[in-house]
């Protein structure tokens, strides 16, 4: 019934943030009352984020966070956890509150939330604010 969060720094200098990011992501999933979820989080720099953003979104700009759904027919070893995808988090400025908001945003996307319509945006932002409040304690 446990959630799994795999965190990897794609540059050596980001390794020291892995534990903190993992702890925050696990807290977010717990507050959202999620069980048996597996998410992968990669910590990287602006140039890698620009590359990913250009390749997958057609935007030549380094996003702060990108999330990717797990491919439909991707063969995985048998597991009790549900793999929800990958999140790439830009590690430029180390602002804890901003990082928590970005992680919450990425995890919500991987759980099916969107901001295509105004009502979806309002709902997603409301949940993000609620998560940040709960995680302060």
DRENDO-1510 file (C-alpha; in Angstrom, 1 decimal, always signed):
<recs>
REC; n; res; u; v; w
REC; 1; UNK; +0.0; +0.0; +0.0 .
REC; 2; UNK; +3.0; +2.2; -0.1 .
REC; 3; UNK; +3.8; +4.8; -2.8 .
REC; 4; UNK; +7.1; +4.7; -4.6 .
REC; 5; UNK; +9.0; +7.8; -5.6 .
REC; 6; UNK; +12.2; +7.4; -7.6 .
REC; 7; UNK; +14.3; +10.6; -7.8 .
REC; 8; UNK; +17.5; +11.0; -9.8 .
REC; 9; UNK; +19.6; +14.0; -10.4 .
REC; 10; UNK; +20.7; +14.0; -14.0 .
REC; 11; UNK; +23.7; +16.2; -13.2 .
REC; 12; UNK; +26.0; +15.2; -10.3 .
REC; 13; UNK; +25.4; +18.5; -8.5 .
REC; 14; UNK; +21.6; +17.8; -8.1 .
REC; 15; UNK; +22.1; +14.5; -6.2 .
REC; 16; UNK; +22.1; +16.3; -2.9 .
REC; 17; UNK; +18.5; +17.4; -3.4 .
REC; 18; UNK; +17.1; +13.9; -4.2 .
REC; 19; UNK; +16.1; +12.9; -0.6 .
REC; 20; UNK; +14.3; +16.2; +0.0 .
REC; 21; UNK; +12.4; +16.0; -3.3 .
REC; 22; UNK; +11.5; +12.4; -2.6 .
REC; 23; UNK; +10.2; +13.3; +0.9 .
REC; 24; UNK; +8.1; +16.2; -0.5 .
REC; 25; UNK; +6.6; +14.0; -3.3 .
REC; 26; UNK; +5.7; +11.2; -0.9 .
REC; 27; UNK; +4.0; +13.8; +1.4 .
REC; 28; UNK; +2.0; +15.2; -1.6 .
REC; 29; UNK; +0.8; +11.7; -2.6 .
REC; 30; UNK; -0.2; +11.0; +1.0 .
REC; 31; UNK; -2.2; +14.2; +1.4 .
REC; 32; UNK; -3.9; +13.3; -1.9 .
REC; 33; UNK; -4.7; +9.9; -0.4 .
REC; 34; UNK; -3.0; +8.0; -3.1 .
REC; 35; UNK; -1.8; +4.4; -2.6 .
REC; 36; UNK; +0.4; +2.1; -4.7 .
REC; 37; UNK; +1.5; +4.8; -7.0 .
REC; 38; UNK; +5.0; +5.0; -8.6 .
REC; 39; UNK; +6.3; +8.2; -10.0 .
REC; 40; UNK; +9.8; +9.0; -11.3 .
REC; 41; UNK; +11.2; +12.4; -10.8 .
REC; 42; UNK; +14.4; +13.7; -12.6 .
REC; 43; UNK; +16.2; +16.8; -11.4 .
REC; 44; UNK; +17.9; +18.6; -14.2 .
REC; 45; UNK; +19.2; +22.0; -15.5 .
REC; 46; UNK; +17.7; +24.7; -17.8 .
REC; 47; UNK; +19.5; +23.4; -21.0 .
REC; 48; UNK; +18.1; +19.9; -20.6 .
REC; 49; UNK; +14.6; +21.4; -19.9 .
REC; 50; UNK; +14.8; +23.5; -23.0 .
REC; 51; UNK; +15.8; +20.4; -25.1 .
REC; 52; UNK; +12.8; +18.4; -23.7 .
REC; 53; UNK; +10.4; +21.3; -24.1 .
REC; 54; UNK; +11.4; +21.9; -27.7 .
REC; 55; UNK; +11.3; +18.2; -28.5 .
REC; 56; UNK; +8.0; +17.3; -26.9 .
REC; 57; UNK; +6.1; +20.6; -26.8 .
REC; 58; UNK; +7.6; +22.6; -29.7 .
REC; 59; UNK; +8.6; +25.4; -27.4 .
REC; 60; UNK; +12.2; +26.7; -27.4 .
REC; 61; UNK; +12.0; +27.6; -23.7 .
REC; 62; UNK; +13.2; +25.9; -20.5 .
REC; 63; UNK; +10.1; +24.9; -18.6 .
REC; 64; UNK; +10.3; +24.8; -14.8 .
REC; 65; UNK; +8.6; +21.4; -14.8 .
REC; 66; UNK; +7.5; +18.8; -17.4 .
REC; 67; UNK; +5.6; +15.7; -16.9 .
REC; 68; UNK; +5.1; +12.7; -19.2 .
REC; 69; UNK; +2.5; +10.0; -19.1 .
REC; 70; UNK; +3.6; +6.4; -19.0 .
REC; 71; UNK; +3.4; +5.0; -22.6 .
REC; 72; UNK; +0.4; +2.7; -23.0 .
REC; 73; UNK; +2.1; -0.5; -24.2 .
REC; 74; UNK; +5.3; -0.1; -22.3 .
REC; 75; UNK; +6.3; -3.5; -20.8 .
REC; 76; UNK; +7.1; -3.3; -17.1 .
REC; 77; UNK; +7.9; -6.0; -14.6 .
REC; 78; UNK; +4.9; -7.2; -12.6 .
REC; 79; UNK; +4.3; -4.7; -9.7 .
REC; 80; UNK; +1.6; -3.8; -7.2 .
REC; 81; UNK; +2.2; -0.1; -7.9 .
REC; 82; UNK; +0.6; +1.9; -10.7 .
REC; 83; UNK; +3.3; +3.8; -12.6 .
REC; 84; UNK; +1.9; +7.2; -13.4 .
REC; 85; UNK; +4.8; +8.6; -15.4 .
REC; 86; UNK; +7.8; +10.9; -15.2 .
REC; 87; UNK; +8.4; +14.4; -14.0 .
REC; 88; UNK; +11.4; +16.5; -14.9 .
REC; 89; UNK; +12.1; +19.4; -12.5 .
REC; 90; UNK; +14.4; +22.3; -13.3 .
REC; 91; UNK; +16.9; +22.8; -10.4 .
REC; 92; UNK; +18.1; +26.3; -11.0 .
REC; 93; UNK; +16.9; +28.4; -8.0 .
REC; 94; UNK; +16.4; +26.5; -4.8 .
REC; 95; UNK; +13.2; +28.0; -3.6 .
REC; 96; UNK; +11.5; +25.4; -1.3 .
REC; 97; UNK; +7.9; +26.8; -1.7 .
REC; 98; UNK; +8.2; +27.1; -5.5 .
REC; 99; UNK; +9.6; +23.6; -5.7 .
REC; 100; UNK; +6.8; +22.2; -3.6 .
REC; 101; UNK; +4.2; +24.0; -5.9 .
REC; 102; UNK; +5.9; +22.7; -9.0 .
REC; 103; UNK; +6.1; +19.1; -7.6 .
REC; 104; UNK; +2.4; +19.3; -6.7 .
REC; 105; UNK; +1.6; +20.6; -10.2 .
REC; 106; UNK; +3.5; +17.8; -11.9 .
REC; 107; UNK; +2.0; +15.1; -9.7 .
REC; 108; UNK; -1.5; +16.4; -10.3 .
REC; 109; UNK; -0.9; +16.3; -14.0 .
REC; 110; UNK; +0.2; +12.7; -13.7 .
REC; 111; UNK; -2.9; +11.9; -11.8 .
REC; 112; UNK; -5.1; +13.3; -14.6 .
REC; 113; UNK; -5.6; +16.9; -13.7 .
REC; 114; UNK; -5.3; +19.4; -16.6 .
REC; 115; UNK; -5.7; +23.2; -17.1 .
REC; 116; UNK; -7.1; +23.2; -20.7 .
REC; 117; UNK; -10.3; +24.8; -19.6 .
REC; 118; UNK; -10.6; +27.7; -17.1 .
REC; 119; UNK; -12.7; +25.6; -14.7 .
REC; 120; UNK; -9.9; +22.9; -14.7 .
REC; 121; UNK; -7.3; +25.6; -14.0 .
REC; 122; UNK; -9.2; +26.9; -11.1 .
REC; 123; UNK; -9.6; +23.4; -9.6 .
REC; 124; UNK; -6.0; +22.5; -10.1 .
REC; 125; UNK; -4.7; +25.8; -8.6 .
REC; 126; UNK; -7.1; +25.3; -5.6 .
REC; 127; UNK; -5.7; +21.8; -5.0 .
REC; 128; UNK; -2.1; +23.1; -5.3 .
REC; 129; UNK; -2.7; +25.8; -2.7 .
REC; 130; UNK; -4.4; +23.3; -0.4 .
REC; 131; UNK; -1.4; +20.9; -0.7 .
REC; 132; UNK; +1.1; +23.7; +0.0 .
REC; 133; UNK; -0.8; +24.7; +3.1 .
REC; 134; UNK; -0.9; +21.1; +4.4 .
REC; 135; UNK; +2.7; +20.6; +3.7 .
REC; 136; UNK; +3.8; +23.6; +5.6 .
REC; 137; UNK; +3.1; +21.8; +8.8 .
</recs>
